[in-house]
Amino acid sequence: MDRYMERNNYQTEESHIHLESNVRAAYERITKTLIRTGHSVTAMESCTGGMIASLLTDTEGASGILKGTYVTYSNEAKTACGVPEQVIKEYGVYSIQTAEAMAMAARHAYNADLGIGITGSFGNVDPANSDSIPGEVYAAVSFLDSMKSEPFVLPLGLDRHTYKLLAADHTADLILGVLMNSGIAASDENSTVTDCMEGK
């Protein structure tokens, strides 16, 4: 998505604060929607290192819908938490298929309604995996009987916190899109995450 390639958007303190504010607002809406509808959520995160879980739990009442999450940085951690080893061998750890398997494994482990999976490389090549391409990230959202997943590319040369925010931002788009398509989130709930990219 082109808006993630606009590196200059994140070079000033003001724009970084705006980005973080919008991402936090998006996850507040996600958590409140899930609380209202009574749907549970879980996640298996790699490159974001638990940021998505942290954002979900920044809203009061999150304990009622967040059953638990995984942070799986290594391939071994992913397979130990339910990702089929064959998926990683066949498609690579940095792939749509692995992100989807992460979302499903987390859902299965916690018997949750909504599962989030995210894997990717930020600024450096992962020496342990030959499919590592800096800036390429894969996110997946599994909700009830549906699965939505997308690859996206982030600009190089950013700090780790900004990378995590951008990855969480894109994942919020996926989550809100899935919830909107299922009819449990209003369409205007999907607008917040794009505001800072469009200068609103």
Backbone as CSV, one residue per row, in Angstrom:
resi,resn,N_x,N_y,N_z,CA_x,CA_y,CA_z,C_x,C_y,C_z
1,MET,0.851,-1.186,0.000,0.000,0.000,0.000,0.890,1.240,0.000
2,ASP,0.618,2.164,-0.894,1.511,3.294,-1.116,1.714,4.150,0.121
3,ARG,0.685,4.283,0.948,0.812,5.193,2.081,1.875,4.727,3.071
4,TYR,2.210,3.421,3.061,3.242,2.919,3.944,4.642,3.182,3.394
5,MET,4.725,3.606,2.136,6.019,3.858,1.527,6.456,5.311,1.672
6,GLU,5.602,6.146,2.231,5.937,7.562,2.381,6.788,7.761,3.625
7,ARG,8.069,7.452,3.509,8.963,7.488,4.671,8.978,8.857,5.336
8,ASN,8.916,9.927,4.554,9.003,11.269,5.118,7.855,11.585,6.065
9,ASN,6.773,10.811,5.978,5.651,11.023,6.897,6.043,10.813,8.345
10,TYR,7.138,10.078,8.597,7.473,9.666,9.952,8.803,10.243,10.432
11,GLN,9.286,11.273,9.749,10.598,11.803,10.087,10.542,12.931,11.113
12,THR,9.375,13.494,11.367,9.259,14.553,12.360,8.573,14.023,13.604
13,GLU,8.868,14.640,14.722,8.261,14.216,15.989,6.750,14.362,15.939
14,GLU,6.273,15.439,15.305,4.836,15.673,15.225,4.131,14.563,14.444
15,SER,4.711,14.174,13.307,4.076,13.137,12.505,4.118,11.791,13.220
16,HIS,5.188,11.522,13.952,5.294,10.271,14.693,4.240,10.224,15.800
17,ILE,4.061,11.330,16.492,3.041,11.397,17.544,1.654,11.206,16.946
18,HIS,1.434,11.824,15.780,0.138,11.692,15.106,-0.115,10.238,14.714
19,LEU,0.910,9.576,14.181,0.784,8.169,13.817,0.417,7.329,15.030
20,GLU,1.151,7.495,16.110,0.887,6.692,17.305,-0.491,6.961,17.868
21,SER,-0.916,8.207,17.863,-2.244,8.556,18.356,-3.334,7.874,17.545
22,ASN,-3.185,7.864,16.233,-4.174,7.230,15.366,-4.196,5.716,15.534
23,VAL,-3.029,5.122,15.685,-2.969,3.671,15.883,-3.635,3.300,17.205
24,ARG,-3.365,4.057,18.252,-3.985,3.784,19.550,-5.506,3.931,19.466
25,ALA,-5.963,4.926,18.737,-7.408,5.122,18.584,-8.043,3.953,17.841
26,ALA,-7.343,3.426,16.838,-7.876,2.297,16.077,-8.034,1.070,16.962
27,TYR,-7.026,0.790,17.788,-7.111,-0.392,18.649,-8.114,-0.190,19.780
28,GLU,-8.292,1.027,20.211,-9.348,1.277,21.194,-10.713,0.932,20.594
29,ARG,-10.933,1.313,19.339,-12.197,0.990,18.666,-12.353,-0.520,18.476
30,ILE,-11.257,-1.183,18.125,-11.311,-2.637,17.959,-11.698,-3.301,19.274
31,THR,-11.011,-2.936,20.352,-11.289,-3.554,21.647,-12.713,-3.263,22.105
32,LYS,-13.152,-2.035,21.959,-14.508,-1.685,22.379,-15.558,-2.416,21.550
33,THR,-15.286,-2.595,20.257,-16.216,-3.344,19.411,-16.321,-4.787,19.877
34,LEU,-15.191,-5.411,20.169,-15.192,-6.802,20.604,-15.844,-6.957,21.984
35,ILE,-15.625,-5.990,22.854,-16.290,-6.019,24.159,-17.801,-5.934,23.974
36,ARG,-18.213,-5.015,23.101,-19.654,-4.813,22.875,-20.315,-6.062,22.299
37,THR,-19.615,-6.743,21.405,-20.216,-7.904,20.736,-19.919,-9.219,21.448
38,GLY,-19.010,-9.178,22.422,-18.707,-10.380,23.176,-17.828,-11.379,22.454
39,HIS,-17.030,-10.911,21.492,-16.124,-11.799,20.752,-14.718,-11.747,21.360
40,SER,-14.116,-12.902,21.513,-12.780,-12.982,22.101,-11.699,-12.856,21.026
41,VAL,-10.503,-12.500,21.457,-9.415,-12.232,20.525,-8.108,-12.778,21.080
42,THR,-7.227,-13.177,20.185,-5.884,-13.601,20.542,-4.945,-13.225,19.403
43,ALA,-3.653,-13.392,19.608,-2.682,-13.047,18.559,-1.430,-13.881,18.709
44,MET,-0.762,-14.087,17.586,0.596,-14.626,17.576,1.442,-13.642,16.791
45,GLU,2.331,-12.961,17.494,3.131,-11.895,16.903,4.598,-12.295,16.804
46,SER,5.217,-11.881,15.733,6.654,-12.052,15.580,7.321,-10.680,15.550
47,CYS,7.311,-10.015,14.407,8.059,-8.761,14.256,7.550,-7.635,15.151
48,THR,6.283,-7.623,15.504,5.743,-6.553,16.348,6.023,-6.785,17.826
49,GLY,6.501,-7.952,18.194,6.999,-8.184,19.540,6.009,-7.951,20.673
50,GLY,4.734,-8.144,20.413,3.730,-7.966,21.456,3.035,-6.617,21.459
51,MET,3.398,-5.737,20.512,2.784,-4.413,20.490,1.281,-4.487,20.259
52,ILE,0.825,-5.391,19.388,-0.600,-5.479,19.097,-1.369,-5.872,20.351
53,ALA,-0.850,-6.845,21.089,-1.489,-7.242,22.345,-1.514,-6.076,23.329
54,SER,-0.428,-5.338,23.384,-0.354,-4.184,24.280,-1.391,-3.139,23.906
55,LEU,-1.532,-2.859,22.617,-2.509,-1.871,22.163,-3.938,-2.317,22.465
56,LEU,-4.216,-3.600,22.289,-5.555,-4.109,22.586,-5.893,-3.964,24.061
57,THR,-4.887,-4.131,24.919,-5.142,-4.095,26.360,-5.031,-2.706,26.965
58,ASP,-4.783,-1.690,26.151,-4.761,-0.315,26.662,-6.161,0.212,26.965
59,THR,-7.183,-0.510,26.524,-8.575,-0.098,26.750,-9.157,-0.872,27.920
60,GLU,-9.803,-0.151,28.815,-10.429,-0.760,29.996,-11.428,-1.827,29.569
61,GLY,-11.366,-2.965,30.248,-12.285,-4.055,29.947,-11.731,-5.092,28.993
62,ALA,-10.479,-4.892,28.537,-9.886,-5.822,27.563,-9.740,-7.231,28.124
63,SER,-9.638,-7.358,29.427,-9.482,-8.690,30.016,-10.693,-9.574,29.751
64,GLY,-11.821,-8.948,29.416,-13.017,-9.713,29.124,-13.010,-10.365,27.754
65,ILE,-12.119,-9.900,26.869,-12.119,-10.442,25.498,-10.753,-10.968,25.040
66,LEU,-9.671,-10.560,25.692,-8.342,-11.044,25.311,-7.967,-12.225,26.183
67,LYS,-7.893,-13.411,25.579,-7.633,-14.621,26.350,-6.156,-14.847,26.624
68,GLY,-5.318,-14.327,25.781,-3.878,-14.523,25.879,-3.265,-14.376,24.500
69,THR,-1.956,-14.194,24.441,-1.275,-14.034,23.158,0.092,-14.696,23.206
70,TYR,0.688,-14.828,22.020,2.043,-15.358,21.896,2.944,-14.316,21.233
71,VAL,4.206,-14.275,21.662,5.259,-13.583,20.922,6.251,-14.661,20.502
72,THR,6.315,-14.916,19.206,7.119,-16.035,18.688,8.158,-15.509,17.705
73,TYR,9.293,-15.127,18.206,10.329,-14.555,17.345,11.021,-15.614,16.491
74,SER,11.221,-16.792,17.025,11.953,-17.825,16.292,11.003,-18.800,15.609
75,ASN,11.537,-19.537,14.627,10.750,-20.584,13.982,10.332,-21.641,14.997
76,GLU,11.254,-21.985,15.902,10.972,-23.000,16.908,9.820,-22.586,17.808
77,ALA,9.761,-21.314,18.150,8.668,-20.835,18.993,7.333,-20.939,18.262
78,LYS,7.349,-20.632,16.979,6.112,-20.714,16.197,5.588,-22.149,16.152
79,THR,6.475,-23.093,15.853,6.023,-24.480,15.771,5.623,-25.013,17.142
80,ALA,6.309,-24.584,18.193,5.946,-25.011,19.545,4.560,-24.512,19.935
81,CYS,4.136,-23.403,19.321,2.827,-22.820,19.633,1.751,-23.215,18.626
82,GLY,2.062,-24.184,17.767,1.018,-24.748,16.922,1.113,-24.494,15.436
83,VAL,2.083,-23.701,14.984,2.239,-23.485,13.540,2.862,-24.743,12.935
84,PRO,2.237,-25.351,11.936,2.798,-26.565,11.345,4.191,-26.325,10.761
85,GLU,5.127,-27.179,11.118,6.490,-27.045,10.609,6.523,-27.112,9.089
86,GLN,5.633,-27.905,8.499,5.597,-28.051,7.055,5.248,-26.746,6.350
87,VAL,4.404,-25.919,6.982,4.046,-24.623,6.401,5.285,-23.746,6.273
88,ILE,6.092,-23.714,7.326,7.310,-22.907,7.297,8.305,-23.458,6.286
89,LYS,8.435,-24.774,6.236,9.371,-25.385,5.284,8.960,-25.125,3.842
90,GLU,7.657,-25.213,3.568,7.179,-25.097,2.193,7.098,-23.657,1.709
91,TYR,6.638,-22.742,2.582,6.381,-21.368,2.153,7.352,-20.343,2.725
92,GLY,8.105,-20.724,3.743,8.992,-19.789,4.416,8.307,-19.165,5.603
93,VAL,9.091,-18.766,6.586,8.506,-18.169,7.792,7.927,-16.790,7.492
94,TYR,8.470,-16.130,6.461,7.965,-14.824,6.054,7.058,-15.019,4.842
95,SER,5.797,-15.306,5.117,4.852,-15.615,4.052,3.428,-15.428,4.546
96,ILE,2.511,-15.252,3.597,1.081,-15.181,3.923,0.641,-16.462,4.617
97,GLN,1.112,-17.594,4.106,0.684,-18.880,4.655,1.075,-19.027,6.121
98,THR,2.284,-18.568,6.464,2.712,-18.660,7.860,1.922,-17.690,8.737
99,ALA,1.656,-16.488,8.246,0.837,-15.541,9.014,-0.542,-16.118,9.282
100,GLU,-1.134,-16.744,8.272,-2.452,-17.348,8.451,-2.394,-18.506,9.443
101,ALA,-1.333,-19.314,9.348,-1.183,-20.432,10.280,-0.992,-19.928,11.713
102,MET,-0.305,-18.816,11.874,-0.123,-18.217,13.197,-1.460,-17.773,13.775
103,ALA,-2.268,-17.112,12.949,-3.588,-16.664,13.409,-4.462,-17.843,13.822
104,MET,-4.443,-18.904,13.029,-5.267,-20.078,13.320,-4.746,-20.839,14.534
105,ALA,-3.431,-20.942,14.670,-2.863,-21.657,15.815,-3.208,-20.954,17.127
106,ALA,-3.135,-19.624,17.120,-3.481,-18.871,18.321,-4.962,-19.029,18.652
107,ARG,-5.806,-18.959,17.631,-7.243,-19.147,17.847,-7.534,-20.512,18.448
108,HIS,-6.896,-21.533,17.897,-7.128,-22.895,18.374,-6.672,-23.046,19.827
109,ALA,-5.504,-22.506,20.136,-4.950,-22.657,21.482,-5.824,-21.999,22.545
110,TYR,-6.401,-20.846,22.205,-7.188,-20.095,23.182,-8.690,-20.190,22.936
111,ASN,-9.086,-20.972,21.937,-10.509,-21.096,21.596,-11.142,-19.712,21.439
112,ALA,-10.473,-18.856,20.680,-10.901,-17.470,20.504,-11.660,-17.279,19.198
113,ASP,-12.469,-16.244,19.137,-13.246,-15.935,17.933,-12.396,-15.283,16.850
114,LEU,-11.447,-14.462,17.261,-10.625,-13.709,16.315,-9.158,-13.962,16.610
115,GLY,-8.409,-14.321,15.581,-6.982,-14.552,15.730,-6.181,-13.669,14.792
116,ILE,-5.070,-13.159,15.282,-4.187,-12.278,14.516,-2.825,-12.948,14.392
117,GLY,-2.273,-12.943,13.178,-0.923,-13.450,12.962,-0.110,-12.438,12.192
118,ILE,1.126,-12.209,12.603,1.963,-11.248,11.881,3.418,-11.682,11.938
119,THR,4.066,-11.664,10.766,5.459,-12.061,10.640,6.124,-11.210,9.570
120,GLY,7.391,-10.930,9.727,8.078,-10.123,8.713,9.433,-9.648,9.192
121,SER,10.151,-8.988,8.301,11.460,-8.416,8.603,11.360,-6.896,8.538
122,PHE,12.033,-6.226,9.439,12.018,-4.764,9.435,13.286,-4.236,8.756
123,GLY,14.242,-3.773,9.496,15.376,-3.089,8.881,16.532,-3.961,8.458
124,ASN,16.599,-5.191,8.983,17.753,-6.034,8.707,17.319,-7.410,8.200
125,VAL,18.218,-8.054,7.467,17.982,-9.425,7.013,18.105,-10.368,8.201
126,ASP,17.192,-11.324,8.288,17.244,-12.355,9.317,18.232,-13.426,8.863
127,PRO,19.383,-13.583,9.534,20.381,-14.549,9.084,19.922,-15.998,9.209
128,ALA,18.868,-16.233,9.993,18.396,-17.600,10.211,17.403,-18.063,9.147
129,ASN,16.921,-17.110,8.304,15.909,-17.462,7.313,16.221,-16.796,5.979
130,SER,16.391,-17.611,4.944,16.802,-17.095,3.641,15.716,-16.291,2.938
131,ASP,14.455,-16.417,3.401,13.368,-15.681,2.751,13.156,-14.296,3.350
132,SER,14.062,-13.869,4.216,13.948,-12.566,4.869,14.289,-11.435,3.906
133,ILE,13.326,-10.532,3.703,13.537,-9.328,2.897,13.154,-8.123,3.748
134,PRO,14.111,-7.270,4.103,13.804,-6.131,4.965,12.650,-5.290,4.428
135,GLY,11.717,-4.990,5.295,10.564,-4.170,4.942,9.337,-4.950,4.544
136,GLU,9.464,-6.254,4.294,8.312,-7.070,3.895,7.660,-7.711,5.123
137,VAL,6.368,-7.472,5.275,5.620,-7.963,6.429,4.335,-8.627,5.936
138,TYR,3.894,-9.642,6.660,2.690,-10.394,6.306,1.787,-10.457,7.528
139,ALA,0.529,-10.061,7.346,-0.431,-10.064,8.453,-1.673,-10.838,8.048
140,ALA,-2.290,-11.500,9.015,-3.500,-12.273,8.766,-4.464,-12.109,9.934
141,VAL,-5.745,-12.087,9.613,-6.801,-12.012,10.626,-7.819,-13.100,10.335
142,SER,-8.007,-13.988,11.281,-9.007,-15.045,11.171,-10.138,-14.722,12.138
143,PHE,-11.366,-14.640,11.614,-12.518,-14.324,12.457,-13.675,-15.242,12.101
144,LEU,-14.089,-16.039,13.057,-15.154,-17.008,12.843,-14.829,-17.867,11.614
145,ASP,-15.597,-17.753,10.538,-15.354,-18.589,9.357,-14.580,-17.875,8.253
146,SER,-14.052,-16.697,8.532,-13.375,-15.923,7.485,-11.893,-15.745,7.788
147,MET,-11.105,-15.532,6.728,-9.684,-15.245,6.850,-9.339,-14.119,5.888
148,LYS,-8.655,-13.107,6.392,-8.185,-12.004,5.558,-6.695,-11.832,5.818
149,SER,-5.905,-11.826,4.762,-4.457,-11.678,4.925,-3.893,-10.826,3.799
150,GLU,-2.808,-10.130,4.103,-2.178,-9.248,3.120,-0.690,-9.115,3.395
151,PRO,0.110,-9.019,2.332,1.503,-8.612,2.490,1.582,-7.094,2.371
152,PHE,2.560,-6.499,2.990,2.790,-5.065,2.772,4.267,-4.752,2.953
153,VAL,4.681,-3.649,2.365,6.082,-3.267,2.363,6.250,-1.951,3.108
154,LEU,7.187,-1.929,4.049,7.486,-0.726,4.814,8.791,-0.108,4.319
155,PRO,8.925,1.204,4.447,10.164,1.857,4.004,11.336,1.467,4.886
156,LEU,12.523,1.510,4.347,13.716,1.166,5.107,14.243,2.382,5.856
157,GLY,15.047,2.129,6.873,15.733,3.204,7.569,14.987,3.827,8.722
158,LEU,13.897,3.216,9.171,13.136,3.744,10.295,13.590,3.089,11.596
159,ASP,13.224,3.668,12.725,13.543,3.043,13.996,12.545,1.921,14.283
160,ARG,12.918,1.037,15.198,12.109,-0.156,15.460,10.698,0.184,15.940
161,HIS,10.591,1.199,16.779,9.275,1.543,17.310,8.339,1.996,16.188
162,THR,8.865,2.780,15.246,8.042,3.231,14.121,7.655,2.050,13.238
163,TYR,8.591,1.130,12.999,8.252,-0.073,12.239,7.088,-0.818,12.889
164,LYS,7.173,-1.000,14.202,6.115,-1.733,14.904,4.779,-0.999,14.805
165,LEU,4.813,0.325,14.939,3.581,1.100,14.821,2.960,0.951,13.433
166,LEU,3.789,1.016,12.392,3.270,0.894,11.032,2.696,-0.491,10.777
167,ALA,3.371,-1.521,11.295,2.856,-2.883,11.131,1.547,-3.053,11.895
168,ALA,1.483,-2.493,13.098,0.250,-2.552,13.878,-0.861,-1.760,13.203
169,ASP,-0.507,-0.660,12.573,-1.481,0.170,11.851,-2.114,-0.618,10.710
170,HIS,-1.271,-1.254,9.918,-1.787,-2.039,8.796,-2.669,-3.188,9.301
171,THR,-2.250,-3.819,10.382,-3.024,-4.923,10.943,-4.367,-4.427,11.462
172,ALA,-4.396,-3.225,12.014,-5.673,-2.644,12.453,-6.617,-2.466,11.273
173,ASP,-6.077,-2.067,10.125,-6.896,-1.977,8.910,-7.548,-3.321,8.603
174,LEU,-6.751,-4.382,8.668,-7.273,-5.717,8.384,-8.367,-6.108,9.378
175,ILE,-8.096,-5.885,10.661,-9.058,-6.271,11.695,-10.369,-5.518,11.513
176,LEU,-10.289,-4.219,11.367,-11.507,-3.416,11.222,-12.245,-3.769,9.934
177,GLY,-11.499,-4.076,8.886,-12.147,-4.489,7.645,-12.922,-5.782,7.819
178,VAL,-12.321,-6.741,8.519,-12.994,-8.020,8.772,-14.234,-7.806,9.632
179,LEU,-14.102,-6.995,10.677,-15.242,-6.742,11.551,-16.348,-5.991,10.816
180,MET,-15.965,-5.065,9.944,-16.956,-4.330,9.168,-17.678,-5.256,8.195
181,ASN,-16.921,-6.112,7.528,-17.533,-7.043,6.574,-18.462,-8.041,7.254
182,SER,-18.183,-8.326,8.519,-19.032,-9.261,9.261,-20.282,-8.584,9.800
183,GLY,-20.311,-7.242,9.707,-21.485,-6.507,10.149,-21.482,-6.084,11.598
184,ILE,-20.379,-6.290,12.314,-20.374,-5.926,13.733,-19.623,-4.625,14.022
185,ALA,-19.018,-4.029,12.987,-18.354,-2.735,13.150,-18.874,-1.789,12.086
186,ALA,-19.134,-0.551,12.465,-19.609,0.450,11.511,-18.488,0.848,10.571
187,SER,-18.841,1.266,9.360,-17.830,1.587,8.353,-16.945,2.744,8.780
188,ASP,-17.471,3.680,9.581,-16.639,4.822,9.977,-15.565,4.418,10.973
189,GLU,-15.662,3.211,11.548,-14.627,2.742,12.449,-13.332,2.437,11.705
190,ASN,-13.394,2.333,10.410,-12.210,1.996,9.634,-11.456,3.226,9.158
191,SER,-11.937,4.420,9.489,-11.333,5.631,8.943,-10.164,6.139,9.760
192,THR,-10.120,5.840,11.051,-9.130,6.434,11.929,-7.707,6.091,11.532
193,VAL,-7.456,4.859,11.141,-6.088,4.436,10.881,-5.485,5.105,9.661
194,THR,-6.292,5.684,8.803,-5.745,6.333,7.614,-5.584,7.834,7.790
195,ASP,-6.126,8.381,8.875,-6.130,9.826,9.016,-4.733,10.428,8.990
196,CYS,-3.795,9.822,9.753,-2.472,10.439,9.841,-1.731,10.336,8.532
197,MET,-2.074,9.363,7.677,-1.408,9.219,6.395,-1.904,10.258,5.408
198,GLU,-3.109,10.761,5.639,-3.712,11.693,4.705,-3.696,13.129,5.221
199,GLY,-3.003,13.335,6.342,-2.842,14.672,6.872,-4.061,15.219,7.570
200,LYS,-4.964,14.355,8.052,-6.164,14.800,8.751,-5.876,15.051,10.216
